[in-house]
Amino acid sequence: MRDNNITGVVLAGGMSRRLGRNKALEIFNGQPMITGIVEKIRKITSNIVVVVNDVERAGLLPISEDVNIVTDVFPDKGSLGGIYTGLTYASTEWIMVVACDMPFINLELMEHMISKIFNHDVVIPVRDGRPETMHALYSKKCVETIETNISMDDLKITNFFQNVRVRFVEDDELKEFDSTGISFFNVNTESELEEARQVLKQRSIERTSEIEKDQVKISVETFGMARKIAGTSGFDLNVKNSISLEEFCTVIANMCPTLLQGVIRKDYLGLEESYVFNLNGESFLNCENLNFHDGDNILLFSSQAGG
């Protein structure tokens, strides 16, 4: 759910010295890393600010026009300067800060942290005693003390915490959302980039395995006008064993798009009035939630006499 009382701030001003190229532009999961991070943040808020260190760097970023790209108010002041800039440009009281090289930011954890902002100025995870400053929430009440520290060239982020109210999200609380700490993984080197890609590959394998585990093989047979419109007497499908009627109609329409021409409703919420599904020749399917087993046979035909 989007929370437009929060501004998502992506820090993309680092020089990427160890990687040797702009991390924000590194292709990860089929797109520039910063693009994936912005799209994740968009699931929480439509207010997004990307902070860079110069105009030239801003021009290189593949960011949509609704994202506000800004340059550091105080150049060369590291991540603390980036946080200050994000707070300065944010239209909301709170900002959600992440770095452009953190491909596994945890939205569930962020939403949990957002729920803890009352009576605090900073909400930040702490893992193994280390505050994760680039996966944290900061309020505009921090601006004055951050500016003071920057003026003294005291750029360690946690040094201003003594002057504000901080809500730490400790290890025991974190485990509910991330038991491994992958949320805070950032890419600084070639080996870390490869490690991130291996994590992504393993996650894909696990998702595929989970999907396959929940799937069954069924057959669909068409009759009468449904067969004429479909142009086939039937086909086999792999579907989830527990599926909504809308999902089931979507799967069938994807397999046989012509059925959207008067058989399946165009909103996929069921069949048109004159058609029915029958399960194994025994019962009609007319409920929102369906349960299938391997080998089930679905009959699709007209409910009118002679169909």
Helices and strands as residue ranges (DSSP letters): E 6-11, G 23-25, E 27-28, E 31-32, H 33-41, E 48-52, H 55-60, E 68-71, H 78-89, E 94-99, H 107-114, E 122-127, E 130-131, E 135-139, G 140-142, H 143-151, G 157-163, E 166-169, H 171-174, G 182-184, H 190-213, E 215-222, H 224-230, E 234-240, E 242-244, H 245-255, G 257-260, E 275-279, E 283-285, E 289-291, E 297-302
